[in-house]
Amino acid sequence: MTFDFLSPAVDDIFRVELQAGPGAAERSAYADLAANLGLSGWHHRCLRVDNVDEALPS
């Protein structure tokens, strides 16, 4: 497994962990979002914040 961590350069309160491994099957490019929702795996990621302006770096 390969791990990668993403976090803001000026704030390490949170981080996003990404994992990958060898041998993963290739997936075709998304041509139709609705059709692709039937495939396994991640299709969307989001972060929730109380205040967008405060969450963005100045």
C-alpha positions as CSV (number, residue, x, y, z in Angstrom):
1,M,0.0,0.0,0.0
2,T,1.0,3.6,-0.7
3,F,-0.2,6.3,1.7
4,D,-0.2,10.0,1.1
5,F,-1.3,12.8,3.4
6,L,-2.6,16.2,2.4
7,S,-2.9,19.1,4.7
8,P,-2.8,22.9,4.4
9,A,0.8,24.3,4.5
10,V,-0.1,26.8,7.3
11,D,-2.5,24.7,9.3
12,D,-2.2,21.1,10.3
13,I,-5.5,20.8,12.3
14,F,-6.7,18.3,9.7
15,R,-5.3,16.1,7.0
16,V,-6.7,14.0,4.2
17,E,-5.3,10.5,3.9
18,L,-5.1,8.9,0.4
19,Q,-4.4,5.2,-0.1
20,A,-3.4,3.3,-3.2
21,G,-2.1,-0.1,-4.0
22,P,-0.6,-2.0,-6.8
23,G,-2.8,-4.0,-9.2
24,A,-5.8,-1.8,-9.2
25,A,-8.0,-2.3,-12.3
26,E,-8.1,0.5,-14.8
27,R,-11.3,2.5,-15.0
28,S,-12.5,4.3,-18.1
29,A,-12.9,8.1,-18.1
30,Y,-16.3,9.3,-16.9
31,A,-18.5,10.0,-19.9
32,D,-21.8,10.0,-18.1
33,L,-22.0,10.8,-14.3
34,A,-25.3,9.0,-13.8
35,A,-24.1,5.8,-15.4
36,N,-20.8,5.9,-13.5
37,L,-22.6,6.1,-10.1
38,G,-23.3,2.4,-10.6
39,L,-19.5,1.6,-10.4
40,S,-17.8,0.9,-7.1
41,G,-15.4,3.4,-5.7
42,W,-15.3,7.1,-4.8
43,H,-17.1,9.5,-7.0
44,H,-17.3,12.6,-4.8
45,R,-15.5,14.1,-1.9
46,C,-16.4,17.2,0.1
47,L,-15.3,19.1,3.1
48,R,-17.7,20.9,5.4
49,V,-16.7,24.1,7.1
50,D,-18.8,26.5,9.2
51,N,-17.5,29.6,7.3
52,V,-15.9,29.4,3.8
53,D,-14.2,32.8,4.1
54,E,-12.5,31.8,7.4
55,A,-11.5,28.4,6.0
56,L,-9.8,29.9,2.9
57,P,-6.2,31.1,3.2
58,S,-5.8,34.8,3.1
